[in-house]
Amino acid sequence: MKSSQSDIIFLQETHSFSLDEWEGTSYCSFLTNYSAGTAILVSKNFVGTISPVHISDDGRLVSLDVDYFGSQLRVISVYAPNIPADRKFFLSRLSHHFSVSGDNIVGGDFNCVDSIELDTYNHSETSSSLEGSTELKNSVSDFGLID
């Protein structure tokens, strides 16, 4: 990651308690070094202004407001639960973290698919991977997000 030319990097499943090796600024939500964790890394060369909005204490979400040359952005890194019922509940509340006044950039591991036939390979016939997909689609539609 140190050699990356990116200004903002989204991480999920960090399974860590720190990202001390990152030379820029890191905004992290860790659970344990065995489970969960999400982060947004900002390059030391980034010229915008960053304001933390929400950093969850369960390793699931980090959101920042970014002012980049006058453009207002909300950047959100998500790591949704892999237990279907927990994932469905989490994704049903995800839109509460979106900005209603600026653009949203969301990156994450949502742990669900829109279509088992199109989005998986050699997957079991269970529909548990679909749990939460309706809630995620609703947020995408409501806020005009593009995949």
KAURQUI-V640198 format. One line per field, one symbol per residue. ss: DSSP state (H for helix, E for strand, L for the rest). Layout:
# KAURQUI-V640198
ss: ???
This chain:
# KAURQUI-V640198
ss: LLLLLLLEEEEELLLLLLLLLLLLEEEEELLLLLLLLEEEEELLLLLLEEEEEEELLLLLEEEEEEEELLEEEEEEEEELLLLHHHHHHHHHLHHHHLLLLLEEEEEEELLLLLLHHHHLLLLLLLLHHHLLHHHHHHHHHHLLLLL
